[in-house]
Amino acid sequence: MHTALIAPAVFDGFERLGTSALLIEGDTLVGRVSPSDIPSHYAAETLQGGLLAPGLLDLQANGGGGALLNNDPSLSTLKTMAEGHARKGVARILATVISDTRMVTEQAVDAAIAASADPHFGILGIHVEGPFFSNERNGVHHQDQLRKLEAADWQWLERASTIPGIVTLAPEQVAVADIQRMASLGLRVSAGHTNAVFDEVNAAIHAGLSGFTHLFNAMRPQTGREPGVVGAALASDETWCGVIADGIHVHPASLRLALKAKPRGKVYLVSDAMATIGSVDKQFRLYGEWISEVDGRLVNAAGRLAGSAISLVDAVRYCCEHLQVPVDEAIAMASRYPAEYLGIDDRFGSLRPGRMADLTWFDDAMNVKGLWRAGSRLVP
């Protein structure tokens, strides 16, 4: 199948282009030409207005479409999650399983391996968030699910390394040699739910820790005498930081500080979305308790935040409206930059030839008008 999408404006992940035709063969982008140069064997479609951009990539999605991965770590759940995020304009997600039993983690990893094999499925890989966390910074993660790394965990860690993946852990809870081993497998090791001091985080960075999960949340803050996890993140030019830009998890001034402190491209957007995204149901169960959306927040009975109620597109829009981030940069923070962190930017995150034909079409108000995944239109 040969398709040409003609758009009045294109952001290819690197630069803004004028009226262009993107050429798609099957599931792959093969080139960009002027509309007058479209080969005759291509079926052309003209998009009316707006901006055509790379398909968005969410590296922290716990649920969607009414389903939560921890509750049913299966292929069926991943399909429902991917469909829920697609309805919000997100092309692919890194399916996220939070602290749970080893069996749940193993099942989630195996389901993600199966799903990621199909480019039309919408699953990039796996994000294992926990269970090697600090009891002092556990957030909504139940303390009875937190534990130390054990020999049996290397079985699922090695399987997870066969696909794009992130393991979020507390550096003070995992030996430096084990962090080094995870990184050597090809996993992205990220700090989160951690009470580590600056020196502990730096030791982990030297061992291969490369990221920080939902920066500022559930981690030791920066002070004058102890820079903590936040200080280590902002002082490190070589690491990436995921942020939840919803006006709830992080104050906008803190987000502006992170964007100023980190090199361009080292801060990427995540949703930390739960089951409510792409679903009419605004309640779900986690660890056997009800989580509800209240005034734009997802909270448990104790009022503790439990993920977010936004989609990745909402985070992009928030950056434009509240942080004055240019539109193209905000889109890159939700597409090319996360792809670069995972090391998959040769296939995802931009609209350069040879990449997967994942595209998100925005109107002038940054509302989603269309979504293509692997060359197939899913929205509307």
C-alpha positions in Angstrom: 0.0 0.0 0.0 1.4 3.4 -1.0 0.0 6.5 0.6 0.9 10.2 0.4 -0.3 12.5 3.2 -0.4 16.1 2.2 -0.2 18.6 5.0 0.0 22.4 5.1 2.6 22.2 7.9 4.9 19.4 9.1 7.1 19.2 12.1 9.4 16.2 11.4 10.8 16.0 14.9 13.7 18.2 14.1 12.4 21.1 12.0 9.2 22.8 10.8 8.4 22.4 7.1 5.9 24.0 4.9 3.4 22.2 2.7 4.7 18.7 2.1 3.7 15.2 1.1 4.9 12.4 3.3 5.3 9.1 1.4 4.3 5.9 3.2 4.9 2.4 2.0 3.2 -0.2 4.2 4.2 0.7 7.8 7.2 2.8 6.9 7.9 6.4 5.9 10.0 6.5 2.8 10.3 10.1 1.9 9.0 13.7 1.7 8.2 15.5 -1.5 6.3 18.5 -2.7 2.6 17.7 -3.5 3.3 18.1 -7.3 6.0 15.4 -7.1 3.9 12.6 -5.6 4.5 9.4 -7.7 1.4 8.4 -9.7 1.1 5.0 -7.9 0.5 6.7 -4.5 -3.0 7.3 -3.1 -2.9 11.0 -2.0 -4.9 12.4 1.0 -4.9 16.1 1.7 -5.2 17.1 5.3 -7.2 20.3 5.9 -5.2 22.7 8.2 -3.2 21.9 11.3 0.2 20.4 11.9 1.4 16.9 11.1 3.9 15.6 13.6 5.6 12.4 14.8 3.4 10.0 16.6 3.6 10.6 20.4 5.4 8.1 22.6 4.4 7.7 26.3 7.1 6.0 28.4 5.0 5.7 31.5 1.5 4.4 31.0 0.1 2.2 33.7 -3.3 1.8 32.1 -5.8 3.1 29.6 -9.2 2.3 28.1 -10.5 1.2 31.5 -7.8 -1.4 32.0 -4.8 -1.4 34.4 -1.8 -3.6 33.7 -1.2 -4.6 37.3 -4.8 -5.9 37.6 -4.5 -8.1 34.5 -1.0 -8.4 33.0 -2.1 -9.9 29.7 -2.0 -9.3 26.0 -5.7 -8.3 26.1 -5.1 -5.6 28.7 -2.2 -4.2 26.6 -4.4 -4.0 23.6 -7.1 -2.1 25.5 -4.5 0.2 27.0 -3.0 1.0 23.6 -6.4 1.6 22.1 -7.3 4.0 25.0 -4.2 6.1 24.4 -4.7 6.1 20.7 -8.0 7.7 21.2 -6.1 10.5 22.8 -3.6 10.9 20.0 -0.7 8.7 21.4 0.8 6.3 18.9 2.7 4.0 21.3 3.2 3.4 25.0 5.7 1.8 27.2 3.4 -0.4 29.2 4.1 0.2 32.9 3.7 -2.3 35.7 4.2 -1.0 39.2 5.4 -2.8 42.4 3.7 -6.1 42.7 4.4 -9.8 43.1 7.1 -11.4 41.0 4.5 -13.3 39.1 2.6 -10.2 38.1 5.9 -8.6 36.9 6.8 -11.7 34.9 3.4 -11.9 33.3 3.6 -8.2 32.4 7.0 -8.6 30.8 6.0 -11.6 28.8 2.8 -9.9 27.5 4.8 -6.8 26.5 7.3 -9.0 24.6 4.5 -10.6 22.6 2.7 -7.2 22.0 5.8 -5.3 20.9 6.5 -7.9 18.2 3.5 -6.5 16.2 4.1 -2.9 14.9 0.4 -2.3 14.7 -0.2 -3.2 18.4 1.0 0.1 19.9 3.3 -1.3 22.6 6.9 -0.2 22.6 8.1 -2.4 25.4 7.9 -2.6 29.2 8.5 -0.1 32.1 8.9 -1.9 35.4 8.4 0.7 38.1 9.4 -1.1 41.3 9.5 -3.1 43.5 13.1 -2.1 44.5 12.0 1.1 46.2 12.4 3.1 49.4 9.8 2.7 52.1 10.1 6.4 52.8 9.2 7.4 49.2 6.8 4.7 48.2 3.9 7.0 47.1 0.9 4.9 46.2 3.0 1.7 45.9 2.1 -0.6 48.7 4.9 -1.2 51.1 4.1 -4.9 51.4 5.0 -5.1 47.6 8.4 -3.5 48.1 11.5 -5.7 48.4 15.1 -6.2 47.6 16.4 -7.6 44.3 16.7 -11.4 44.4 18.4 -13.9 42.2 15.1 -15.0 40.7 14.5 -11.5 39.4 17.2 -11.8 36.9 15.1 -14.2 34.9 12.5 -11.5 34.1 15.1 -8.7 33.9 16.9 -10.7 31.2 13.7 -11.3 29.3 12.7 -7.6 29.6 16.1 -6.6 28.0 15.0 -8.2 24.7 12.6 -5.3 24.1 12.8 -1.6 24.8 12.6 -1.2 28.6 13.0 0.9 31.7 13.5 -0.3 35.2 12.8 2.3 37.8 14.4 1.6 41.2 15.8 3.3 44.3 19.6 3.4 43.9 20.1 3.0 47.7 18.1 -0.2 47.6 20.1 -1.9 44.8 23.8 -2.7 44.7 25.9 -0.7 42.2 27.1 -3.9 40.6 23.5 -4.9 39.9 22.7 -1.5 38.4 25.7 -2.0 36.2 24.5 -5.5 35.1 21.0 -4.2 34.3 22.5 -1.4 32.2 24.8 -3.8 30.4 21.8 -5.9 29.4 20.5 -2.8 27.5 17.8 -1.8 30.0 17.4 1.8 30.8 17.8 2.1 34.6 16.0 5.1 36.1 15.8 6.5 39.7 12.4 6.8 41.3 10.7 6.4 44.6 14.0 6.9 46.2 15.5 8.6 49.4 19.0 8.3 48.1 21.6 11.0 48.9 23.5 12.8 46.1 26.6 10.6 46.4 24.5 7.4 46.1 22.8 8.7 43.0 26.1 9.7 41.4 27.6 6.3 42.1 24.5 4.8 40.3 25.0 7.1 37.4 28.6 6.0 37.0 27.3 2.4 37.0 24.9 3.0 34.2 21.8 4.7 35.7 20.5 6.9 32.9 17.2 8.4 33.9 14.9 9.8 36.6 11.3 8.8 36.7 8.6 11.5 37.3 11.3 14.1 38.4 10.5 15.9 41.7 7.9 13.3 42.7 8.7 10.5 45.2 12.3 11.4 45.6 14.6 13.2 48.0 14.4 16.9 47.2 17.3 19.3 46.7 18.6 21.3 49.7 21.6 23.6 50.1 23.8 21.0 51.9 22.4 17.8 50.4 21.5 18.1 46.7 19.6 14.8 46.9 18.1 13.0 44.0 16.6 16.1 42.4 20.0 17.9 42.6 21.8 14.9 41.1 19.3 14.8 38.2 19.6 18.5 37.4 23.4 18.5 37.7 23.9 15.5 35.4 24.1 16.5 31.7 24.1 12.9 30.5 20.9 11.6 32.1 17.3 12.0 31.0 14.3 13.1 33.2 10.7 12.2 32.7 8.2 14.8 33.9 4.5 14.8 34.5 3.3 18.2 33.2 -0.2 18.6 34.6 0.0 21.4 37.0 -0.6 19.0 39.9 2.4 16.8 40.2 5.0 19.5 39.7 4.8 23.3 40.1 5.4 25.1 36.8 8.4 27.0 38.2 10.1 23.6 39.0 9.5 22.4 35.5 11.0 25.6 34.1 14.0 25.1 36.3 14.4 21.6 35.0 14.2 22.8 31.4 16.8 25.4 32.1 19.2 23.1 34.0 19.1 20.1 31.6 20.6 20.1 28.1 18.0 20.3 25.4 16.5 16.9 24.7 17.1 15.5 28.1 13.7 16.2 29.5 10.8 14.2 28.1 7.1 14.2 28.9 5.2 11.2 30.4 1.6 10.9 31.4 1.8 8.3 34.3 -1.7 7.6 33.1 -4.0 5.1 34.7 -7.1 3.2 33.6 -9.2 6.3 33.1 -7.4 7.5 30.0 -9.6 6.9 26.9 -12.4 5.6 29.2 -15.7 7.0 30.4 -15.2 5.3 33.7 -13.3 7.6 36.2 -12.8 5.0 38.9 -10.7 1.8 39.0 -9.2 -0.5 41.6 -5.5 -0.7 42.4 -4.2 -3.0 45.2 -7.8 -3.8 46.0 -8.8 -0.2 46.8 -10.7 2.3 44.8 -8.9 5.1 43.0 -11.1 8.0 41.9 -10.7 11.1 39.8 -11.4 14.2 41.9 -10.9 17.7 40.5 -8.5 16.4 37.9 -6.5 14.3 40.4 -6.4 10.5 40.8 -6.4 9.8 44.5 -6.9 6.9 46.8 -9.1 7.0 49.9 -6.3 8.6 51.9 -6.0 11.4 49.3 -2.6 10.2 48.0 -1.9 10.8 44.3 -2.2 7.6 42.3 -0.8 8.3 38.8 -2.3 11.1 36.7 -5.6 11.8 35.0 -3.9 13.3 31.9 -2.9 11.9 28.5 0.4 12.7 26.9 -1.3 15.2 24.6 -2.5 17.1 27.7 1.1 17.4 28.8 2.1 18.8 25.5 -0.6 21.3 25.6 0.2 22.3 29.2 3.8 23.0 28.2 2.7 25.3 25.5 0.1 27.1 27.5 1.7 27.3 30.9 5.5 27.0 30.4 5.6 28.9 27.1 7.5 26.0 25.5 7.3 26.4 21.6 4.9 23.9 20.0 7.6 22.0 18.1 9.7 21.6 21.2 6.8 20.4 23.3 6.0 17.8 20.6 9.7 16.7 20.5 9.5 16.2 24.3 6.7 13.7 23.7 8.2 12.0 20.6 11.8 12.3 19.6 13.3 12.8 23.0 11.7 9.7 24.6 12.7 7.7 21.5 16.3 8.9 22.0 16.3 7.9 25.6 15.1 4.4 24.8 17.6 4.2 21.9 14.9 3.5 19.3 15.1 6.9 17.5 16.2 5.0 14.3 12.6 3.8 14.0 10.4 6.0 16.1 10.0 9.6 17.2 10.5 11.5 14.0 9.2 11.7 10.4 12.5 11.0 8.7 12.7 8.3 6.0 13.0 4.7 7.3 11.0 5.5 10.5 7.7 3.8 11.4 4.8 5.6 9.9 3.4 6.9 13.2 1.9 10.4 12.9 -0.2 12.7 15.0 -2.2 15.4 13.4 -3.0 18.5 15.5 -5.3 21.5 14.8 -4.2 25.0 15.7 -5.4 24.6 19.3 -3.3 21.4 19.7 -6.3 19.2 19.6 -5.8 15.8 17.9 -7.5 15.6 14.5 -5.9 12.3 13.4 -3.5 9.5 14.3 -1.7 6.9 12.2 0.1 4.0 13.6 2.4 1.9 11.3 0.7 3.5 8.3 -2.9 2.7 9.4 -5.2 5.5 10.4 -6.8 5.0 13.8 -8.3 8.4 14.6 -10.9 9.5 13.9 
